[in-house]
Amino acid sequence: GKYSIEVKGSSCVSVQTALFYNVPTPTHTSTLSITATTDGNCTKSFGHTLAINFTATYNGALSSTNMIIVDIKLLSGFTADPGELKNQILVERVDSKDDHIIMYIKELQRNIPVNYKLHITQVLPVKNLKPAVIRVYDYYQTSDQSETEYNSPCV
């Protein structure tokens, strides 16, 4: 719009304007995708064991990817055995650091979803449990990434 200032007098004046506008977040298209679901028995009030089922997919131009990293943030109050993932398809290595499980996948073939399962066990009760994130990214091109959230079905 048009703005004008009219001033009369013999004193010092300072005028400041500021313009703010909303720029939509650019939609970044990734060649990687990850989806996750959780299921488990919620009959106990504490000590749930949940299964996280997650699927990684590559849909890029090449026939396969470089090495892929899947970073699984554990839900607050839950623990997991990283060794459970070591014998699953295409898994090269699995590390555990703080409340993250880091899984190294040899490669993904184009348009062939690969399914994984990880069991997590509640060791501490947590009120108002928030979702956790699973992130997948290319080891050599970390900007090519995707993420999804998962939560306990018992919440």
N, C-alpha and C positions, 0 to 999 in steps of 0.2 A: 504494500500500500504506500500511499504518499504521506509523509510526515513533515510538519513544519514547526519551527520554534520562533516565537516573536518575543524579544526581550527589550525592555526599556530601563534605563538607569545608568549609574556610573560606578558599578561595583564589578568584582571579578565573578565570572560564572563558569561552571564546568557542566558539560552535557555529555552523557554517555548513552549509547543505545546498544542493544544486544538483540540478535536475531537467532532464534532456535527453531529447528524443524526436525521432524522425524524422518530418518532415512531407513527404509525397510532393510532388514538383514538380507544380504544377497543369498539366494538359494544356491548352495554349493552342491554340485552333483558329484557323487563319489562313485567309483567303480566297485566299491566294497559295500556290503550291507550285512547287518547282524540283527537277528530277531531272537527273543528269549521268552520263555514261559516258565512258570514255577508251579509245582504241585507238591502236595504233601498231606499228611494226616494232621488235622488241626484239633483233634479231640483232647489232647493234653493241654494243660494251661502253660506248660514250660517244657523245653527240651525237644522242640520240633526238629525233625529231620526233613529237609526240603530237597527236591530235585530241581536243579536249574537245567532246562533243556534249551540249548541255544544253537542257532544255525548261522554259519558264515557262508556268504555267496560272493562270487566275483562276476561282474558283468561288463568288463572292459573290452577293449579292442584286441588285446593279445590273447593267445590261447591259454596262458596261465600267468600267475603273479610271481613276484619275488617272494621271499619269506614273509609271512604274515604274523603279526603279534595280536593276541587277544588278551586284553587286560580286564580281568574280572574283579571288580570291587565287591568285597563281601558285605552283606548286610550287617549293620551294627549289632553286636552281641552274638554273631555267628562265626563258626570256624569251618575249615574244610581241609581235606587231605589232598594236597596237590598231586600225590602219586596216582590218584584215581584217573587223572587225565593222561598220564605218560604212555599208556598202551592203546590210546585211541588213535584213530586213523590220521595219518600225516603229521602227528605230533613229534617234533624233534626234541623238545626240551620243555620242562615246566619249572618255574621258580615261584617262590613265595616270598613276598616282601611286605611287611606290616600287614595291612588288611587287604592286600591284593594278591591274586593268583595271576602270574604272567605265563601265557602259553605261546610257544613258538611253533608255528605251523609251516611245514616245508614249502608248500605252495597250494594255491587253489586253482582248479581248472575252471575255465569260463563256463558260466551258467550251470554249474553242478554244485548244488547246495551240499554242505558237509555238516552233519549233525554231531553235537557233543552233549554229554551229560556230566554234571558235577553235583554231588550231594553236599549240602551244608547242614551243620548241626548247631542249634541254639545252645550257647553256653552261659549267656547272661540275659536276664530279662531286660527288655528295652521298651519304654513307653513311647508312643507316637513314632513308631518305626518309619523311617523315610526310605524311599526307593534307592537302590544302588545302580551303578552304571556298568555296563559292559561295553568296552571300546575295542574296535578292530581297526588295525592300520597296517600299511605296508612298511616293512622294516627299513627300506631304503628311501621311500618317499612318504614320510610321516604325514604329509598334508592330505594324502589319500586315506581317508578314515571315515568311519561311521560309528554311531553309538546307539545304544538302547538302554532302557531302564527295566529293572525287574523289582518285584517286591514279594513279600511273603503273602500267600493266599490266606493266612491266618489273621491278618490285620483287620 
